[in-house]
Amino acid sequence: MDADKAADFIRQLIELVGSDHVISDVQDKQAYLLENRGLYQGEALAVVKPSNALEISQIVTLCRIANVPVSPQGGNTGLVGGQTPKSGLVISLTRMHKIYDADAVNGSITVEAGATLQMVQDAARESGCLFPLSLASEGTCQIGGNIASNAGGTAVLRYGNMRNLVLGLEVVLPDGRIWNGLRALHKDNAGYDLKQLFIGSEGTLGIITRAVLKIYPAVKSSMTAFTGLDSPEAALEFFLHTKNQAGEMLSAFEIMPRFGLEMVVRHMGGIDPFETPYPFYALIDLSSTSQFIDLTLSMEHVLETALNKNLVLNAVIASSQMQADKLWSLRENMSWAQKYEGGSIKHDVSVPISKIADFITQATLLCQSAMPDIRVCAFGHMGDGNIHFNLSQPVTMEKSVFLSHWAQLNRIIHDLVVSLNGSIAAEHGIGQLKVDELAHYKDDISLDLMRSIKAAIDPSKIMNPGKIIN
Ligand SMILES: Cc1cc2nc3c(=O)[nH]c(=O)nc-3n(C[C@H](O)[C@H](O)[C@H](O)COP(=O)(O)OP(=O)(O)OC[C@H]3O[C@@H](n4cnc5c(N)ncnc54)[C@H](O)[C@@H]3O)c2cc1C
């Protein structure tokens, strides 16, 4: 677009939303163009901050007529560059954060897409309920971003990921129409379930403007324990043991290796709960929405029987919320801690839960034979099959040399994942990071169907181009 046309386009945007809500200054735009960790630097004509779906519809219509690409953006916390524009316009949902009614009887709450996850959690809590999605980025990430990326987190084991938590959606389509699927129904088999198309579509099919979300009875009690284990195999057996004994009370089962714990202790002020080191650890949460359940008894029984069977080598139970938070911080700081260890190459993958131990063991051996001193940090959500298989550079290697092996190590891990019938993108999505990997691993029929859906909904290809599929 030449300078005159660009100026005219920006003038039209200002007419629609007011000059305070159109950002075209190079420096002011930068916060929206630079990804959280500085990994992606985007380009855009302007950032626009509408206040409702109608304004978004008008902006998108302008863009369609002028053939200007549109990138929806929430809290800009995505980890695969989906929110970083390649050109055109960023539509930021930041001003759209209303929370409407919480209906405890129906188990639902209606919110605007720009509400942060934390605002929604707080609103549910104020109504005596629970919105169970929980991510370390919850103070900043927005519900629209959570839906568009089908976010997971630590409670997926019990409540499912975002896909399971959405009852209805309102979406501005790439042609400017507003699709009203804002239903609060727990059962609805009237044709295709269209909302599911937009969940996890990473802004490539439309802009989510409002959502009806499921809320649950508040948790009455919870209990956290940290355990030392011999191996990923022992972790898997312990998971099965805990699931069988605690049933639906099991709300989180996270694993981490010794190297991960050492990093958090070294760089993030974490405290190792044990005097003796163990090769692996599992952090578990039991929780109950019933006031009649004695969780202390349940947790003690789970751990005692696991210790007797040698599934677990050592265990501590948090005796206060502060202790529980400290144990959880060991897990939550793991990703951040890694950046102090030089270059890292990360894989967000899933395999069937029964294959997790095989995957970790085989992937570790394959990486070590490709690069003998590589340091493996395989941690995450054993309870839902999602492992963050992160690699840190050998201590003596140059960071740039290590990072030059990115494609080779990706291939090793992703080939193994696919051979185990797993997914190369379990939680964070495809964004721009994994577009080529998706094209490499998805079968032709799946790619064909995905391209057909994209072409049917966004024939002008203006909605977040360059993300998911080309
Ligand atoms: C510390 C940290 C911890 C994290 N932990 C987790 C975790 O445990 N689990 C997990 O799943 N993710 C995690 N993430 C990743 C990220 O927080 C999630 O993907 C989150 O859901 C993104 O929300 P956002 O509002 O920041 O979206 P953005 O980053 O702004 O956008 C993400 C994608 O959604 C699209 N999008 C945003 N808003 C809309 C909308 N209204 N309509 C249509 N498309 C839209 C964007 O175009 C982009 O493709 C973590 C990130 C950080 C920084």
The ligand as a MOL file (V3000), in Angstrom:
LIG
                    3D

  0  0  0     0  0            999 V3000
M  V30 BEGIN CTAB
M  V30 COUNTS 53 58 0 0 0
M  V30 BEGIN ATOM
M  V30 1 C 4.6310 -17.8290 31.2050 0
M  V30 2 C 3.7390 -18.4590 30.1790 0
M  V30 3 C 3.0920 -19.6490 30.4930 0
M  V30 4 C 2.2480 -20.2520 29.5640 0
M  V30 5 N 1.6210 -21.4210 29.9160 0
M  V30 6 C 0.7800 -21.9840 29.0520 0
M  V30 7 C 0.1030 -23.1900 29.4080 0
M  V30 8 O 0.2850 -23.7580 30.4720 0
M  V30 9 N -0.7640 -23.7090 28.5030 0
M  V30 10 C -1.0030 -23.1010 27.2950 0
M  V30 11 O -1.8240 -23.6160 26.5270 0
M  V30 12 N -0.3620 -21.9800 26.9360 0
M  V30 13 C 0.5170 -21.4060 27.7810 0
M  V30 14 N 1.1680 -20.2610 27.4120 0
M  V30 15 C 0.9320 -19.6710 26.0820 0
M  V30 16 C -0.1390 -18.5480 26.0570 0
M  V30 17 O -0.2330 -17.8920 27.2800 0
M  V30 18 C -1.4740 -19.1140 25.6780 0
M  V30 19 O -1.4040 -19.6020 24.3730 0
M  V30 20 C -2.6360 -18.0930 25.7490 0
M  V30 21 O -3.8350 -18.8130 25.5480 0
M  V30 22 C -2.5460 -16.9940 24.7080 0
M  V30 23 O -3.4620 -15.9740 25.0330 0
M  V30 24 P -3.2180 -14.4550 24.5800 0
M  V30 25 O -4.4180 -13.6750 24.9290 0
M  V30 26 O -1.9360 -13.9420 25.0980 0
M  V30 27 O -3.1590 -14.6400 23.0100 0
M  V30 28 P -2.1510 -13.9830 21.9610 0
M  V30 29 O -0.7680 -14.3870 22.2690 0
M  V30 30 O -2.4130 -12.5490 21.8050 0
M  V30 31 O -2.6310 -14.7720 20.6450 0
M  V30 32 C -2.4960 -16.1480 20.5230 0
M  V30 33 C -3.2230 -16.6070 19.2340 0
M  V30 34 O -4.6240 -16.3900 19.3720 0
M  V30 35 C -5.0940 -15.4720 18.3670 0
M  V30 36 N -6.0780 -14.6110 19.0370 0
M  V30 37 C -5.9170 -13.8530 20.1430 0
M  V30 38 N -7.0720 -13.2690 20.4850 0
M  V30 39 C -7.9890 -13.6440 19.5580 0
M  V30 40 C -9.3670 -13.3800 19.3580 0
M  V30 41 N -10.0700 -12.6020 20.1880 0
M  V30 42 N -9.9840 -13.9430 18.2880 0
M  V30 43 C -9.3130 -14.7530 17.4230 0
M  V30 44 N -8.0030 -15.0310 17.5730 0
M  V30 45 C -7.3590 -14.4950 18.6360 0
M  V30 46 C -3.8610 -14.7380 17.8760 0
M  V30 47 O -4.0370 -14.2800 16.5360 0
M  V30 48 C -2.8010 -15.8260 17.9980 0
M  V30 49 O -2.8340 -16.6730 16.8880 0
M  V30 50 C 2.0500 -19.6510 28.3050 0
M  V30 51 C 2.7060 -18.4490 27.9900 0
M  V30 52 C 3.5520 -17.8580 28.9060 0
M  V30 53 C 4.2140 -16.5660 28.5380 0
M  V30 END ATOM
M  V30 BEGIN BOND
M  V30 1 1 1 2
M  V30 2 1 2 3
M  V30 3 2 2 52
M  V30 4 2 3 4
M  V30 5 1 4 5
M  V30 6 1 4 50
M  V30 7 2 5 6
M  V30 8 1 6 7
M  V30 9 1 6 13
M  V30 10 2 7 8
M  V30 11 1 7 9
M  V30 12 1 9 10
M  V30 13 2 10 11
M  V30 14 1 10 12
M  V30 15 2 12 13
M  V30 16 1 13 14
M  V30 17 1 14 15
M  V30 18 1 14 50
M  V30 19 1 15 16
M  V30 20 1 16 17
M  V30 21 1 16 18
M  V30 22 1 18 19
M  V30 23 1 18 20
M  V30 24 1 20 21
M  V30 25 1 20 22
M  V30 26 1 22 23
M  V30 27 1 23 24
M  V30 28 2 24 25
M  V30 29 1 24 26
M  V30 30 1 24 27
M  V30 31 1 27 28
M  V30 32 2 28 29
M  V30 33 1 28 30
M  V30 34 1 28 31
M  V30 35 1 31 32
M  V30 36 1 32 33
M  V30 37 1 33 34
M  V30 38 1 33 48
M  V30 39 1 34 35
M  V30 40 1 35 36
M  V30 41 1 35 46
M  V30 42 1 36 37
M  V30 43 1 36 45
M  V30 44 2 37 38
M  V30 45 1 38 39
M  V30 46 1 39 40
M  V30 47 2 39 45
M  V30 48 1 40 41
M  V30 49 2 40 42
M  V30 50 1 42 43
M  V30 51 2 43 44
M  V30 52 1 44 45
M  V30 53 1 46 47
M  V30 54 1 46 48
M  V30 55 1 48 49
M  V30 56 2 50 51
M  V30 57 1 51 52
M  V30 58 1 52 53
M  V30 END BOND
M  V30 END CTAB
M  END
